[in-house]
């Protein structure tokens, strides 16, 4: 490969990484909501995961 091709490939990879990064940021900004406390969402997620583990299925209620 010549220097021009290497430079072009590097620029293409940076562009793809930036696009992927922008897409991920957009998803996070769209899907995440602010929580009033920092432990409550984690506690709920953990309790749900443990319930599924011990029940062997996702609870209906």
N, C-alpha and C positions, 0 to 999 in steps of 0.2 A: 504494500500500500504506500502511496505517496503521502506527503505531508498534508496536501489539500484534502484527500479522502479521509485521513485520520481526523483532521479538524472538523470536517463535515459530520462524520460519525459522532464525534464528541458533542457537537452542537445539537444533533438530533436526539442523543440520549438526554442531554440537559433539558431540551424542550419536552420530551416525554415525561421526565421526572417532574418537571414543573406542572405539566398538565395533570398528572396523577396526584400530585400534592394539592393542587387547586381543587380537584374533584373530591379528595378526602376531606379537605377543610370545609367544602360546601356541604358534604354529607353530615359532618359533625355539627356545623352551625344549624343545619335544618333539623336534625334529629335530637340533639341534646337540649335539655331544658335545665334551667337553673334550679338547684335545690336549696331549700332554706338552711339545711344542715349538711354537713359533709358525711355523716355516718349513716343517716337514714336510708339513702338509696342502696348503699352497700349492704346494710343489714337485711333489707328486703330481698335483694338478689341472693344473698347467702342463704337466707331462710328458705327461699324458693328452691334453690339448688339442693339443699339438704332434704327438703320434703320429697323432691323428685327421686333423689338417691334412695331414700328409705322406703318410699312407696313403690318404687319400681316403675312409676309412670307419672305423667303430669296430672296433678290433682284437678278434678272437675270444678271444685269449689274451694 
